[in-house]
């Protein structure tokens, strides 16, 4: 009985972690949409600003490429860990 309860608790915890993961990805997408890449208007003649701007752009580019896959994986995980009653 305890093992079954532990398994159920882990499944429910994973289910809610995946829901939180999907919400976080959606919120970050909305945030990036409304910020509209503020680094594009920066003065890149200063080397420190240029490095920071490239870092921001790299992170944004990577997020936009990887996040849809992570979101899809989270949705599949939510579907697989739901209650089957």
Buried (B, 14 or more C-beta within 10 A) or exposed (E): EEEEEEEEEEBEEBBEBBBEBBEBBEEBBEEBEEEEEEBEEEEEEEEEEBEBBEEBEEEBEEBEEEBEEBBEEBBEBBEEBEEEE
